[in-house]
Structure formats: C-alpha cells, structure tokens
Amino acid sequence: MSDEQLASLGVKSGAMYWDAEQKLASQGYQCHVAGARREKFDCTQTKGFFPTCILRIDFTVEDSNLISNLRVAEPVCVGTP
C-alpha cells in the first residue's frame, strides 16, 4: 500500500491511532503493539499463496494518541511464480 492509498483511508501522521488501526483492519491488516507504553504498532498483511508476500506498515503513537513516524515497508515475498 502506498502513502497515497494510506492517506486516502485516513491513515497518516497526526491521525488518531484507533481510527487508523480500524481502517487498516478493514483492509486485512493485523496490528501488534509493543513498547513500554504500548506505543509501537506493527501492522502486517499476508497476500498470495505462492509466492507469499508480507505487507508491513509501522507507526509510533505519541502521548496525545496521534500517529507519528508512519512507515510503509517494501513487500517481502517468499517463493517464485
């Protein structure tokens, strides 16, 4: 998913994290939370069967519950078509 696609969903820096998490879930992403204050979100989605690709979106949540450091990683794929 590109930055533009995320922005069209409302997933962007400065957005409330719970809105972004719900919108990503509606697109098939599962988010896992880590960190001492549960501020680091790692959202992944698996696509395909063979090859299988993992799509990943990471972001940090500030004290005000707003998203910062939004990053879309390059897809990681295993297998050949």
N, C-alpha and C positions, 0 to 999 in steps of 0.2 A: 504494500500500500504506500502510495506516495504522500508527501507532505500536503499536497493539494487535496487529495482524497480525504486525509485525516481532517484537514481544516473544514472541508465541506460537511463532515459529520459533526463538527464542533469540538474535535479533539485537537487542542492547540495549547501552547503556553498561555497561562493566565486563566484557563478554564477550570471549573470545579472538578476535582478528581473523580467524584462519584458519578457525575454525568458522563465523563469520558470513559470510565470503566463500564458503564451500562451500554454505551454506544459501541464500544469495542466488543462486548459480549454479544450484542445483536449481530455483529459481523463474524462471529465464530471464534473470537479470541478468548483465551482463558488467562486471567491475570493472577499472578502470585506476588505477594507482598513480603518484603524483608526490611531489615534495618532496625535499629534500636527504637525508633519512633514510628516504625512501620511506614516509612516514607519512600521506599524504593519499590517501584512497580515494574514487573517484567511480564509483559503480555505476549503470548505466543499462539500461533495457529498452525496446524498441520494441513498441508494441501497435497493432493495426489496420492497415488498408491505406489507406483514405480515409474519414475523416480518420486520420492517423497521429499517435500520441501517444508522447512520450518520458517515461518514468518515471525519476526520479533519486533516489538515496539517497547521501548523502555522510557520511563519518566520518573521524575522525583516530585514529591509533594512537599510544598513549603508549609510552615506553621499555619498559614492562613487557608490551608486546604486547596491551594491553587497549584496547577501543574507548572513545573519548570524542567529544563533540561530534557525536552522531548527529543527522542532519537529513534529513527527507523533504521534498523539494521538491514544489510543486504540479505536476501534469502539464502539459506543454507540447504543444499539438496544432496541427497544420497541416492545412488543408482543412476542408470543410464536409460534413456528411452529406447 
